[in-house]
Amino acid sequence: MNRASLTIVALLFVGCAAVAADPLEPTSSVPVRCEIVPLADFATSFTIDGIEKTRWHFDSQHPGPFFYPLRSPRGGVLTRMGHPGAPNHDHHRSIWFAHKDVDGLDFWSMDQKTRIRQKGWYGYGDGPDECVMATSLGWYDGEGREVMEQDLVVALQPLPEEEHALEIQITLRPGEGRSKVVLGKTNFGLFAVRVAKSVSVHFGGGKLSSSEGGEGEPAIYGRPARWVDYSGPVVVGEGSDRRAEVEGITFFDHPDNPRYPTTWHVRSDGWMGAAFCLNGSYEVTAEQPLVLRYLLHAHRGSCEPTTAEQLHEDFATRPEYEIRKSSQPHRQFEVVRTATDSNR
């Protein structure tokens, strides 16, 4: 072997030694439990123990962003894109934000020129107890003018027995250059869930219930309640292990929300929405933004009112989130609970 060959072999051994002593070797073998994972094609994944529980879609090809799917504790799909029997209801997009009357403009139907767009993200945070995403959305008229601005904070939280919760906080303000915006009186909006076909009452074997003891659409529609639940059979497993298990979603209103407890728009065909403006319009100003907080609990089995009441109590005592400029290096914003200084 000549001198040049010996030199190359020596360099290879030096390289191998450098890899073996890599200073980037993780200091802990325990991975972060709850993670936000940005994906290609304008999507963001929410995971617990490496398992995706829901995904945020914000591609501009859609009339507005949405979450799909929301997974059940056993891994089934709890939500659906569109109505099982009505093609003119494709605006029902799993878990989504919309409103029929924003300064007279329709942000509910898909055949309108109005659009909701994600303008950017403030921060993604991982952790042992929750992962958090904060973004900025704009509600635009047909000419591209911003009618309303929305800050969105979403946290995925693990619960016992592989259950999980999705905490939602929205802050609405008038669009740039506007002093106010009026959310008109309507039962369509602001935040809604389309459940899987099998979970619906009409198309599946599901059940609608509320915190006030109501069961079924006539007993819940238009009435105030602290929470509403949709539970039913969900298909889980694959191949010969494919089976139906009863699971569901409990939709909570927060006591700090204006008009609490909210009135509900529910249907036996498989959807439920917090109808904030069902009984009247609401004016949002630059000086007084509208902050609304909700919680979605993905649970095993049928709804247990005792469990739901405990979750509602826990949710009620948690401080809201604040998005603020960060003093940390390489981080422009941070998302914190208002009663703490721990950074997300």
DONURO-279945 format. One line per field, with one value per atom (N, C-alpha, C): residue number from 1; residue in one letter; x, y, z. Coordinates in steps of 0.2 Angstrom, whole numbers, plus 5000, padded with zeros to 4 digits. Layout:
REM residues N
num: [NUM,...]
residuo: [A,...]
xx: [X,...]
yy: [Y,...]
zz: [Z,...]
This chain:
REM residues 344
num: [1,1,1,2,2,2,3,3,3,4,4,4,5,5,5,6,6,6,7,7,7,8,8,8,9,9,9,10,10,10,11,11,11,12,12,12,13,13,13,14,14,14,15,15,15,16,16,16,17,17,17,18,18,18,19,19,19,20,20,20,21,21,21,22,22,22,23,23,23,24,24,24,25,25,25,26,26,26,27,27,27,28,28,28,29,29,29,30,30,30,31,31,31,32,32,32,33,33,33,34,34,34,35,35,35,36,36,36,37,37,37,38,38,38,39,39,39,40,40,40,41,41,41,42,42,42,43,43,43,44,44,44,45,45,45,46,46,46,47,47,47,48,48,48,49,49,49,50,50,50,51,51,51,52,52,52,53,53,53,54,54,54,55,55,55,56,56,56,57,57,57,58,58,58,59,59,59,60,60,60,61,61,61,62,62,62,63,63,63,64,64,64,65,65,65,66,66,66,67,67,67,68,68,68,69,69,69,70,70,70,71,71,71,72,72,72,73,73,73,74,74,74,75,75,75,76,76,76,77,77,77,78,78,78,79,79,79,80,80,80,81,81,81,82,82,82,83,83,83,84,84,84,85,85,85,86,86,86,87,87,87,88,88,88,89,89,89,90,90,90,91,91,91,92,92,92,93,93,93,94,94,94,95,95,95,96,96,96,97,97,97,98,98,98,99,99,99,100,100,100,101,101,101,102,102,102,103,103,103,104,104,104,105,105,105,106,106,106,107,107,107,108,108,108,109,109,109,110,110,110,111,111,111,112,112,112,113,113,113,114,114,114,115,115,115,116,116,116,117,117,117,118,118,118,119,119,119,120,120,120,121,121,121,122,122,122,123,123,123,124,124,124,125,125,125,126,126,126,127,127,127,128,128,128,129,129,129,130,130,130,131,131,131,132,132,132,133,133,133,134,134,134,135,135,135,136,136,136,137,137,137,138,138,138,139,139,139,140,140,140,141,141,141,142,142,142,143,143,143,144,144,144,145,145,145,146,146,146,147,147,147,148,148,148,149,149,149,150,150,150,151,151,151,152,152,152,153,153,153,154,154,154,155,155,155,156,156,156,157,157,157,158,158,158,159,159,159,160,160,160,161,161,161,162,162,162,163,163,163,164,164,164,165,165,165,166,166,166,167,167,167,168,168,168,169,169,169,170,170,170,171,171,171,172,172,172,173,173,173,174,174,174,175,175,175,176,176,176,177,177,177,178,178,178,179,179,179,180,180,180,181,181,181,182,182,182,183,183,183,184,184,184,185,185,185,186,186,186,187,187,187,188,188,188,189,189,189,190,190,190,191,191,191,192,192,192,193,193,193,194,194,194,195,195,195,196,196,196,197,197,197,198,198,198,199,199,199,200,200,200,201,201,201,202,202,202,203,203,203,204,204,204,205,205,205,206,206,206,207,207,207,208,208,208,209,209,209,210,210,210,211,211,211,212,212,212,213,213,213,214,214,214,215,215,215,216,216,216,217,217,217,218,218,218,219,219,219,220,220,220,221,221,221,222,222,222,223,223,223,224,224,224,225,225,225,226,226,226,227,227,227,228,228,228,229,229,229,230,230,230,231,231,231,232,232,232,233,233,233,234,234,234,235,235,235,236,236,236,237,237,237,238,238,238,239,239,239,240,240,240,241,241,241,242,242,242,243,243,243,244,244,244,245,245,245,246,246,246,247,247,247,248,248,248,249,249,249,250,250,250,251,251,251,252,252,252,253,253,253,254,254,254,255,255,255,256,256,256,257,257,257,258,258,258,259,259,259,260,260,260,261,261,261,262,262,262,263,263,263,264,264,264,265,265,265,266,266,266,267,267,267,268,268,268,269,269,269,270,270,270,271,271,271,272,272,272,273,273,273,274,274,274,275,275,275,276,276,276,277,277,277,278,278,278,279,279,279,280,280,280,281,281,281,282,282,282,283,283,283,284,284,284,285,285,285,286,286,286,287,287,287,288,288,288,289,289,289,290,290,290,291,291,291,292,292,292,293,293,293,294,294,294,295,295,295,296,296,296,297,297,297,298,298,298,299,299,299,300,300,300,301,301,301,302,302,302,303,303,303,304,304,304,305,305,305,306,306,306,307,307,307,308,308,308,309,309,309,310,310,310,311,311,311,312,312,312,313,313,313,314,314,314,315,315,315,316,316,316,317,317,317,318,318,318,319,319,319,320,320,320,321,321,321,322,322,322,323,323,323,324,324,324,325,325,325,326,326,326,327,327,327,328,328,328,329,329,329,330,330,330,331,331,331,332,332,332,333,333,333,334,334,334,335,335,335,336,336,336,337,337,337,338,338,338,339,339,339,340,340,340,341,341,341,342,342,342,343,343,343,344,344,344]
residuo: [M,M,M,N,N,N,R,R,R,A,A,A,S,S,S,L,L,L,T,T,T,I,I,I,V,V,V,A,A,A,L,L,L,L,L,L,F,F,F,V,V,V,G,G,G,C,C,C,A,A,A,A,A,A,V,V,V,A,A,A,A,A,A,D,D,D,P,P,P,L,L,L,E,E,E,P,P,P,T,T,T,S,S,S,S,S,S,V,V,V,P,P,P,V,V,V,R,R,R,C,C,C,E,E,E,I,I,I,V,V,V,P,P,P,L,L,L,A,A,A,D,D,D,F,F,F,A,A,A,T,T,T,S,S,S,F,F,F,T,T,T,I,I,I,D,D,D,G,G,G,I,I,I,E,E,E,K,K,K,T,T,T,R,R,R,W,W,W,H,H,H,F,F,F,D,D,D,S,S,S,Q,Q,Q,H,H,H,P,P,P,G,G,G,P,P,P,F,F,F,F,F,F,Y,Y,Y,P,P,P,L,L,L,R,R,R,S,S,S,P,P,P,R,R,R,G,G,G,G,G,G,V,V,V,L,L,L,T,T,T,R,R,R,M,M,M,G,G,G,H,H,H,P,P,P,G,G,G,A,A,A,P,P,P,N,N,N,H,H,H,D,D,D,H,H,H,H,H,H,R,R,R,S,S,S,I,I,I,W,W,W,F,F,F,A,A,A,H,H,H,K,K,K,D,D,D,V,V,V,D,D,D,G,G,G,L,L,L,D,D,D,F,F,F,W,W,W,S,S,S,M,M,M,D,D,D,Q,Q,Q,K,K,K,T,T,T,R,R,R,I,I,I,R,R,R,Q,Q,Q,K,K,K,G,G,G,W,W,W,Y,Y,Y,G,G,G,Y,Y,Y,G,G,G,D,D,D,G,G,G,P,P,P,D,D,D,E,E,E,C,C,C,V,V,V,M,M,M,A,A,A,T,T,T,S,S,S,L,L,L,G,G,G,W,W,W,Y,Y,Y,D,D,D,G,G,G,E,E,E,G,G,G,R,R,R,E,E,E,V,V,V,M,M,M,E,E,E,Q,Q,Q,D,D,D,L,L,L,V,V,V,V,V,V,A,A,A,L,L,L,Q,Q,Q,P,P,P,L,L,L,P,P,P,E,E,E,E,E,E,E,E,E,H,H,H,A,A,A,L,L,L,E,E,E,I,I,I,Q,Q,Q,I,I,I,T,T,T,L,L,L,R,R,R,P,P,P,G,G,G,E,E,E,G,G,G,R,R,R,S,S,S,K,K,K,V,V,V,V,V,V,L,L,L,G,G,G,K,K,K,T,T,T,N,N,N,F,F,F,G,G,G,L,L,L,F,F,F,A,A,A,V,V,V,R,R,R,V,V,V,A,A,A,K,K,K,S,S,S,V,V,V,S,S,S,V,V,V,H,H,H,F,F,F,G,G,G,G,G,G,G,G,G,K,K,K,L,L,L,S,S,S,S,S,S,S,S,S,E,E,E,G,G,G,G,G,G,E,E,E,G,G,G,E,E,E,P,P,P,A,A,A,I,I,I,Y,Y,Y,G,G,G,R,R,R,P,P,P,A,A,A,R,R,R,W,W,W,V,V,V,D,D,D,Y,Y,Y,S,S,S,G,G,G,P,P,P,V,V,V,V,V,V,V,V,V,G,G,G,E,E,E,G,G,G,S,S,S,D,D,D,R,R,R,R,R,R,A,A,A,E,E,E,V,V,V,E,E,E,G,G,G,I,I,I,T,T,T,F,F,F,F,F,F,D,D,D,H,H,H,P,P,P,D,D,D,N,N,N,P,P,P,R,R,R,Y,Y,Y,P,P,P,T,T,T,T,T,T,W,W,W,H,H,H,V,V,V,R,R,R,S,S,S,D,D,D,G,G,G,W,W,W,M,M,M,G,G,G,A,A,A,A,A,A,F,F,F,C,C,C,L,L,L,N,N,N,G,G,G,S,S,S,Y,Y,Y,E,E,E,V,V,V,T,T,T,A,A,A,E,E,E,Q,Q,Q,P,P,P,L,L,L,V,V,V,L,L,L,R,R,R,Y,Y,Y,L,L,L,L,L,L,H,H,H,A,A,A,H,H,H,R,R,R,G,G,G,S,S,S,C,C,C,E,E,E,P,P,P,T,T,T,T,T,T,A,A,A,E,E,E,Q,Q,Q,L,L,L,H,H,H,E,E,E,D,D,D,F,F,F,A,A,A,T,T,T,R,R,R,P,P,P,E,E,E,Y,Y,Y,E,E,E,I,I,I,R,R,R,K,K,K,S,S,S,S,S,S,Q,Q,Q,P,P,P,H,H,H,R,R,R,Q,Q,Q,F,F,F,E,E,E,V,V,V,V,V,V,R,R,R,T,T,T,A,A,A,T,T,T,D,D,D,S,S,S,N,N,N,R,R,R]
xx: [5004,5000,5004,5003,5007,5005,5009,5008,5002,5000,4993,4987,4988,4983,4982,4988,4989,4985,4987,4984,4976,4973,4966,4963,4966,4964,4964,4969,4970,4964,4963,4957,4951,4950,4943,4943,4948,4948,4946,4949,4948,4941,4938,4931,4926,4928,4924,4924,4930,4931,4927,4927,4923,4916,4913,4906,4905,4909,4908,4908,4911,4911,4907,4902,4898,4895,4897,4895,4887,4884,4877,4873,4876,4873,4868,4861,4856,4858,4857,4859,4853,4848,4842,4839,4838,4835,4827,4824,4817,4815,4811,4808,4803,4802,4796,4790,4785,4779,4774,4773,4768,4772,4771,4774,4770,4772,4769,4774,4772,4776,4774,4777,4776,4777,4772,4772,4773,4774,4774,4766,4765,4758,4754,4757,4753,4748,4752,4748,4753,4750,4754,4751,4755,4753,4753,4748,4748,4749,4754,4756,4757,4755,4756,4760,4765,4769,4771,4772,4773,4767,4761,4755,4751,4749,4745,4738,4736,4729,4725,4728,4724,4729,4727,4731,4727,4731,4729,4730,4725,4726,4725,4729,4728,4731,4730,4732,4727,4729,4724,4719,4720,4715,4708,4708,4702,4699,4693,4690,4692,4694,4697,4701,4704,4708,4704,4706,4702,4706,4704,4707,4704,4708,4705,4711,4710,4704,4706,4701,4702,4701,4707,4707,4704,4701,4698,4704,4702,4708,4710,4706,4708,4711,4711,4714,4709,4703,4698,4697,4693,4692,4685,4685,4679,4676,4679,4676,4676,4672,4671,4672,4674,4674,4667,4663,4656,4651,4645,4639,4638,4635,4635,4630,4625,4620,4618,4622,4620,4626,4627,4633,4634,4629,4629,4631,4634,4636,4644,4647,4654,4658,4655,4658,4659,4656,4657,4663,4668,4675,4678,4675,4678,4677,4682,4682,4685,4680,4682,4679,4682,4679,4675,4670,4666,4660,4657,4652,4648,4641,4637,4636,4637,4637,4642,4647,4652,4652,4650,4648,4644,4639,4635,4638,4644,4647,4646,4645,4645,4651,4653,4660,4658,4652,4650,4649,4646,4645,4651,4652,4658,4658,4652,4651,4652,4654,4655,4663,4664,4671,4675,4672,4675,4680,4685,4690,4693,4695,4699,4706,4711,4718,4722,4727,4732,4737,4739,4744,4751,4751,4758,4757,4762,4762,4767,4765,4769,4773,4771,4775,4773,4777,4776,4779,4776,4779,4777,4783,4782,4783,4780,4781,4778,4779,4777,4769,4766,4759,4755,4758,4754,4759,4756,4760,4755,4758,4754,4756,4751,4752,4749,4752,4749,4750,4744,4744,4740,4741,4737,4733,4726,4722,4719,4717,4713,4707,4701,4695,4694,4694,4695,4688,4686,4681,4683,4678,4679,4684,4686,4691,4698,4698,4705,4706,4701,4702,4700,4704,4704,4698,4693,4687,4688,4691,4692,4699,4702,4708,4707,4710,4709,4716,4718,4723,4720,4724,4722,4727,4726,4730,4727,4730,4728,4733,4730,4734,4731,4736,4734,4736,4732,4734,4732,4737,4735,4731,4727,4723,4723,4721,4721,4718,4720,4717,4717,4723,4724,4719,4715,4711,4715,4712,4715,4710,4713,4709,4712,4708,4710,4708,4712,4710,4711,4705,4705,4704,4708,4707,4707,4702,4702,4701,4705,4704,4702,4697,4694,4695,4697,4698,4696,4694,4693,4699,4698,4703,4707,4713,4717,4714,4714,4711,4704,4701,4694,4694,4689,4688,4683,4679,4674,4672,4670,4667,4661,4655,4649,4648,4648,4646,4638,4635,4627,4624,4618,4613,4612,4615,4614,4616,4613,4614,4620,4623,4629,4635,4639,4645,4645,4651,4658,4662,4661,4666,4661,4663,4659,4662,4659,4662,4657,4659,4656,4658,4654,4656,4656,4659,4660,4652,4651,4645,4642,4646,4644,4642,4645,4643,4637,4634,4628,4622,4617,4611,4607,4607,4603,4606,4612,4616,4620,4620,4624,4620,4624,4621,4623,4623,4626,4620,4623,4618,4621,4616,4618,4615,4619,4617,4620,4618,4620,4621,4625,4626,4619,4614,4608,4603,4605,4601,4597,4598,4595,4598,4593,4595,4592,4596,4593,4593,4592,4592,4586,4580,4575,4576,4579,4580,4587,4591,4597,4598,4595,4596,4593,4597,4595,4595,4597,4596,4603,4604,4611,4613,4619,4622,4630,4632,4640,4644,4641,4644,4639,4641,4637,4641,4638,4642,4639,4643,4641,4645,4642,4645,4642,4646,4643,4648,4647,4651,4657,4663,4668,4672,4674,4678,4685,4688,4695,4698,4705,4708,4709,4712,4713,4712,4710,4710,4705,4707,4703,4701,4705,4704,4700,4697,4693,4686,4684,4678,4676,4670,4667,4667,4669,4669,4666,4662,4659,4664,4664,4669,4665,4668,4665,4668,4665,4668,4663,4666,4662,4665,4661,4662,4660,4665,4665,4665,4660,4661,4664,4668,4672,4668,4668,4664,4666,4672,4674,4672,4669,4666,4660,4660,4653,4648,4642,4636,4636,4640,4641,4635,4632,4633,4630,4634,4632,4626,4623,4617,4621,4617,4620,4616,4620,4616,4619,4614,4616,4611,4613,4609,4610,4604,4604,4608,4609,4613,4621,4623,4630,4634,4632,4636,4634,4638,4637,4641,4638,4642,4640,4645,4644,4641,4634,4631,4631,4637,4638,4633,4631,4626,4619,4617,4611,4605,4606,4601,4602,4608,4609,4616,4617,4623,4628,4634,4640,4645,4646,4651,4658,4663,4670,4673,4677,4681,4688,4692,4699,4701,4697,4698,4696,4691,4688,4687,4693,4693,4688,4686,4682,4686,4687,4691,4686,4686,4682,4687,4685,4689,4684,4686,4683,4687,4684,4688,4684,4688,4685,4689,4685,4687,4686,4691,4690,4690,4685,4684,4682,4684,4681,4674,4671,4664,4659,4653,4648,4650,4647,4648,4646,4651,4650,4649,4643,4642,4647,4649,4653,4660,4662,4669,4669,4663,4663,4663,4659,4659,4666,4669,4676,4681,4680,4684,4682,4676,4673,4676,4676,4679,4686,4690,4697,4699,4695,4695,4694,4689,4687,4692,4696,4701,4708,4709,4715,4715,4721,4722,4722,4720,4720,4727,4729,4735,4736,4743,4745,4750,4750,4755,4759,4766,4770,4777,4780,4787,4791,4796,4800,4807,4810,4816,4822,4819,4824,4827,4834,4837,4834,4834,4831,4823,4820,4813,4809,4805,4802,4796,4792,4786,4786,4783,4781,4774,4772,4765,4765,4762,4762,4755,4753,4747,4748,4743,4744,4746,4745,4746,4753,4757,4764,4769,4775,4780,4784,4781,4785,4784,4789,4788,4786,4782,4780,4785]
yy: [4994,5000,5006,5011,5017,5022,5027,5032,5036,5037,5040,5036,5029,5025,5025,5025,5025,5031,5037,5043,5043,5040,5040,5035,5029,5025,5028,5032,5036,5041,5044,5049,5046,5040,5036,5034,5032,5030,5036,5042,5048,5050,5049,5051,5046,5040,5035,5037,5039,5040,5047,5051,5057,5056,5051,5049,5046,5041,5038,5042,5048,5053,5059,5058,5063,5068,5074,5078,5080,5078,5079,5073,5068,5062,5064,5062,5064,5063,5068,5067,5063,5062,5058,5053,5047,5042,5043,5047,5048,5053,5051,5056,5061,5066,5071,5067,5067,5064,5067,5073,5077,5082,5081,5085,5088,5094,5097,5095,5092,5091,5094,5099,5103,5098,5098,5093,5097,5093,5096,5097,5101,5102,5106,5110,5115,5111,5107,5103,5103,5102,5101,5095,5091,5085,5086,5083,5084,5076,5075,5068,5067,5061,5059,5052,5051,5045,5043,5048,5047,5045,5045,5043,5049,5050,5056,5056,5061,5061,5066,5071,5075,5079,5082,5085,5092,5097,5104,5105,5107,5108,5115,5118,5126,5127,5123,5124,5129,5134,5139,5136,5130,5126,5125,5126,5125,5132,5132,5138,5141,5136,5138,5132,5134,5128,5124,5118,5113,5108,5104,5098,5092,5087,5081,5076,5070,5068,5069,5068,5067,5060,5057,5050,5049,5043,5040,5037,5036,5033,5026,5022,5016,5016,5023,5024,5024,5024,5025,5032,5034,5041,5043,5049,5051,5056,5059,5065,5063,5067,5066,5072,5072,5077,5077,5082,5082,5078,5079,5076,5069,5064,5057,5057,5062,5061,5067,5073,5079,5082,5082,5085,5092,5096,5103,5105,5100,5101,5100,5100,5098,5104,5109,5114,5112,5106,5103,5099,5102,5100,5097,5092,5088,5093,5097,5102,5108,5113,5119,5126,5131,5138,5141,5144,5147,5151,5156,5160,5162,5162,5164,5171,5175,5182,5186,5188,5193,5199,5204,5211,5210,5205,5204,5199,5196,5192,5185,5180,5173,5169,5167,5163,5156,5154,5147,5143,5145,5141,5140,5135,5134,5138,5140,5143,5150,5153,5160,5162,5168,5170,5172,5172,5173,5168,5169,5164,5165,5160,5161,5158,5162,5159,5160,5155,5156,5160,5166,5171,5169,5165,5163,5160,5157,5154,5158,5158,5161,5156,5150,5145,5138,5134,5127,5125,5121,5119,5112,5108,5101,5101,5095,5094,5088,5086,5080,5080,5086,5086,5089,5092,5095,5097,5098,5101,5107,5112,5118,5121,5124,5127,5134,5139,5146,5149,5151,5153,5160,5163,5169,5168,5169,5168,5175,5175,5181,5179,5183,5181,5187,5185,5189,5189,5195,5196,5194,5194,5192,5196,5202,5206,5205,5201,5200,5204,5208,5213,5209,5210,5207,5210,5206,5208,5207,5201,5200,5196,5197,5193,5188,5183,5177,5175,5175,5172,5165,5160,5153,5150,5147,5143,5136,5131,5124,5120,5116,5112,5105,5100,5093,5090,5087,5085,5077,5073,5066,5065,5060,5059,5051,5049,5042,5038,5031,5026,5028,5031,5033,5038,5041,5047,5053,5058,5065,5070,5076,5082,5087,5091,5096,5103,5107,5113,5119,5123,5128,5135,5139,5146,5151,5155,5159,5166,5171,5178,5182,5185,5188,5196,5199,5206,5209,5215,5218,5217,5217,5216,5223,5223,5228,5235,5240,5246,5247,5242,5242,5244,5247,5248,5243,5240,5235,5230,5225,5220,5217,5215,5213,5206,5201,5194,5194,5193,5193,5187,5188,5183,5178,5172,5166,5160,5154,5148,5144,5147,5144,5147,5144,5147,5148,5148,5150,5143,5138,5132,5126,5121,5116,5109,5103,5097,5092,5090,5085,5078,5074,5067,5062,5056,5051,5048,5045,5043,5038,5034,5028,5031,5037,5040,5044,5046,5050,5046,5050,5046,5044,5048,5046,5040,5041,5037,5031,5032,5026,5024,5023,5020,5025,5031,5036,5039,5043,5046,5053,5058,5065,5066,5069,5071,5077,5080,5086,5086,5092,5092,5094,5096,5097,5092,5086,5080,5079,5083,5082,5077,5073,5068,5069,5069,5069,5077,5078,5084,5089,5087,5091,5094,5090,5092,5096,5097,5100,5106,5106,5111,5118,5123,5130,5131,5126,5127,5127,5131,5132,5126,5124,5118,5120,5117,5118,5113,5108,5103,5099,5097,5092,5086,5080,5074,5071,5068,5064,5057,5052,5045,5040,5035,5030,5025,5020,5015,5018,5016,5019,5012,5012,5006,5007,5002,5002,4995,4995,4989,4988,4983,4982,4974,4973,4966,4962,4956,4952,4955,4960,4963,4969,4970,4976,4975,4980,4979,4986,4986,4993,4993,4999,5000,5007,5008,5014,5019,5025,5030,5037,5042,5049,5055,5061,5067,5071,5074,5079,5086,5090,5097,5102,5105,5109,5117,5120,5128,5130,5136,5138,5143,5143,5148,5155,5156,5163,5166,5162,5164,5169,5174,5178,5173,5174,5171,5163,5162,5155,5154,5148,5143,5144,5142,5143,5139,5142,5138,5134,5128,5123,5122,5121,5119,5112,5107,5100,5097,5092,5088,5081,5077,5070,5067,5071,5068,5068,5071,5070,5076,5082,5087,5091,5095,5099,5105,5111,5117,5122,5125,5130,5137,5137,5143,5149,5153,5159,5164,5165,5170,5168,5162,5160,5165,5168,5172,5180,5181,5188,5190,5196,5198,5199,5200,5202,5207,5212,5217,5216,5215,5215,5221,5224,5230,5229,5234,5233,5234,5238,5238,5232,5229,5223,5217,5214,5207,5202,5198,5192,5186,5183,5177,5172,5166,5160,5154,5150,5144,5138,5133,5127,5121,5115,5109,5103,5099,5093,5087,5082,5077,5070,5067,5061,5055,5051,5047,5040,5035,5028,5027,5023,5021,5027,5026,5031,5037,5042,5048,5047,5048,5047,5054,5056,5063,5065,5060,5062,5064,5060,5061,5068,5069,5075,5081,5081,5086,5088,5082,5083,5087,5085,5088,5095,5097,5104,5108,5105,5109,5110,5105,5106,5111,5111,5116,5123,5123,5130,5133,5129,5132,5134,5131,5133,5140,5143,5150,5150,5155,5156,5156,5156,5156,5164,5165,5172,5171,5174,5174,5181,5180,5186,5186,5191,5191,5188,5184,5180,5183,5182,5184,5179,5173,5167,5168,5166,5166,5161,5163,5159,5157,5161,5160,5167,5169,5175,5176,5171,5171,5166,5166,5161,5161,5155,5154,5152,5155,5154,5154,5151,5152,5158,5162,5169,5169,5163,5163,5160,5159,5156,5159,5158,5161,5155,5149,5143,5144,5144,5144,5138,5139,5133,5132]
zz: [5000,5000,5000,4995,4995,5000,5001,5006,5005,4999,4998,5000,4999,5001,5009,5012,5020,5022,5019,5021,5021,5015,5015,5020,5022,5027,5034,5035,5041,5042,5037,5037,5038,5035,5036,5043,5047,5054,5058,5056,5060,5060,5053,5052,5057,5057,5061,5068,5070,5077,5079,5074,5075,5076,5072,5072,5079,5081,5087,5093,5093,5098,5097,5093,5091,5097,5097,5102,5102,5096,5096,5099,5101,5104,5110,5109,5114,5121,5125,5132,5136,5133,5136,5131,5134,5129,5129,5133,5134,5129,5124,5119,5122,5119,5121,5119,5124,5123,5118,5119,5115,5110,5103,5098,5093,5091,5085,5079,5073,5068,5061,5059,5053,5047,5042,5037,5030,5025,5018,5016,5011,5008,5013,5017,5021,5027,5031,5036,5042,5048,5054,5058,5060,5064,5071,5075,5082,5085,5088,5090,5098,5100,5107,5107,5109,5109,5102,5098,5091,5086,5089,5086,5084,5078,5076,5079,5082,5085,5080,5077,5073,5068,5063,5058,5056,5056,5054,5047,5043,5036,5034,5031,5029,5022,5018,5011,5008,5004,5001,4996,4994,4989,4993,5000,5003,5005,5006,5008,5015,5019,5025,5029,5034,5037,5041,5043,5047,5050,5055,5058,5055,5052,5050,5050,5052,5056,5063,5068,5075,5076,5079,5080,5087,5087,5094,5098,5104,5108,5106,5102,5099,5092,5090,5083,5077,5079,5074,5072,5067,5065,5067,5071,5075,5070,5065,5062,5054,5050,5043,5039,5033,5028,5024,5025,5022,5025,5022,5024,5021,5024,5021,5016,5016,5011,5007,5008,5005,5002,4995,4992,4993,4994,4995,5002,5006,5013,5014,5008,5009,5012,5014,5018,5026,5027,5034,5034,5036,5035,5042,5045,5051,5057,5058,5064,5061,5061,5057,5060,5058,5060,5054,5055,5050,5053,5049,5052,5046,5046,5041,5039,5044,5044,5047,5044,5046,5042,5046,5042,5036,5036,5031,5025,5026,5022,5024,5020,5021,5021,5027,5028,5030,5028,5030,5024,5018,5012,5008,5004,5000,4994,4991,4985,4985,4991,4991,4989,4988,4987,4993,4998,5005,5006,5010,5012,5019,5022,5028,5027,5028,5026,5033,5033,5038,5036,5039,5037,5039,5045,5047,5054,5057,5063,5068,5074,5080,5083,5084,5088,5088,5089,5090,5096,5101,5107,5109,5111,5113,5120,5123,5130,5133,5139,5142,5143,5144,5146,5140,5135,5130,5124,5118,5113,5110,5108,5107,5100,5097,5090,5091,5089,5088,5081,5078,5072,5071,5065,5064,5057,5058,5052,5050,5044,5041,5038,5039,5036,5030,5024,5018,5014,5012,5007,5000,4995,4989,4985,4987,4984,4988,4993,4996,5002,5004,5010,5016,5021,5028,5032,5033,5037,5044,5046,5053,5053,5059,5060,5066,5066,5071,5073,5080,5083,5085,5084,5086,5090,5096,5099,5100,5099,5100,5103,5108,5112,5112,5111,5112,5118,5122,5129,5130,5132,5134,5140,5140,5146,5147,5153,5155,5150,5149,5145,5138,5136,5129,5126,5130,5128,5127,5124,5123,5122,5123,5122,5118,5114,5110,5113,5116,5118,5113,5112,5107,5110,5108,5110,5104,5103,5097,5099,5096,5098,5091,5091,5085,5086,5080,5080,5073,5073,5066,5062,5055,5051,5050,5047,5047,5044,5048,5045,5047,5051,5053,5061,5063,5070,5073,5069,5072,5067,5069,5064,5068,5065,5068,5066,5071,5069,5070,5064,5063,5067,5068,5071,5066,5068,5064,5069,5067,5070,5067,5062,5058,5060,5065,5067,5074,5077,5075,5074,5078,5078,5078,5074,5073,5072,5073,5072,5068,5063,5059,5061,5064,5066,5061,5062,5057,5056,5050,5048,5054,5056,5060,5067,5069,5075,5075,5070,5069,5071,5073,5075,5069,5064,5058,5054,5052,5048,5051,5058,5061,5068,5073,5079,5085,5083,5088,5093,5098,5102,5104,5104,5106,5113,5117,5124,5126,5132,5134,5142,5144,5151,5155,5152,5155,5155,5153,5152,5146,5141,5135,5131,5127,5123,5116,5111,5104,5102,5095,5092,5095,5096,5098,5105,5109,5116,5117,5112,5113,5108,5102,5097,5100,5100,5102,5109,5113,5120,5123,5129,5132,5136,5135,5139,5140,5145,5146,5142,5140,5135,5131,5125,5121,5119,5119,5117,5111,5107,5101,5102,5103,5104,5100,5098,5093,5091,5087,5085,5080,5082,5077,5075,5069,5066,5068,5071,5073,5071,5070,5068,5061,5059,5052,5050,5044,5042,5046,5048,5052,5059,5061,5068,5067,5062,5061,5064,5069,5073,5074,5077,5079,5087,5089,5097,5098,5103,5105,5108,5104,5106,5105,5107,5105,5107,5106,5107,5111,5117,5121,5119,5118,5116,5121,5124,5130,5129,5132,5132,5138,5138,5144,5148,5154,5158,5157,5155,5153,5147,5143,5136,5137,5133,5133,5131,5134,5133,5135,5140,5143,5147,5147,5143,5136,5131,5124,5122,5117,5113,5108,5106,5102,5096,5090,5084,5083,5084,5083,5078,5075,5070,5071,5070,5070,5065,5059,5054,5055,5061,5063,5064,5066,5068,5074,5077,5083,5082,5084,5084,5089,5092,5097,5093,5094,5090,5094,5094,5098,5097,5090,5088,5087,5089,5088,5090,5095,5098,5097,5094,5093,5090,5087,5084,5090,5088,5093,5089,5092,5090,5093,5088,5090,5088,5093,5092,5093,5090,5091,5099,5102,5110,5114,5111,5115,5110,5109,5105,5108,5104,5107,5108,5114,5115,5117,5114,5115,5116,5121,5122,5122,5119,5119,5120,5121,5122,5119,5116,5113,5116,5119,5122,5118,5116,5112,5117,5118,5124,5122,5126,5125,5128,5125,5127,5126,5129,5129,5134,5133,5137,5144,5149,5156,5159,5161,5164,5169,5174,5179,5177,5172,5169,5165,5162,5158,5163,5168,5173,5176,5177,5180,5175,5169,5164,5163,5163,5162,5168,5174,5180,5179,5177,5176,5170,5165,5160,5162,5166,5169,5173,5176,5181,5177,5171,5168,5165,5166,5163,5155,5152,5145,5143,5136,5133,5131,5131,5129,5123,5118,5113,5114,5115,5116,5113,5112,5109,5114,5111,5115,5117,5122,5124,5123,5121,5120,5113,5113,5106,5101,5095,5089,5090,5094,5095,5095,5090,5089,5094,5095,5099,5104,5109,5114,5116,5118,5120,5127,5132,5139,5142,5147,5151,5154,5155,5158,5165,5169,5176,5177,5172,5173,5168,5169,5165,5161,5162,5159,5151,5147,5140,5137,5132,5128,5122]
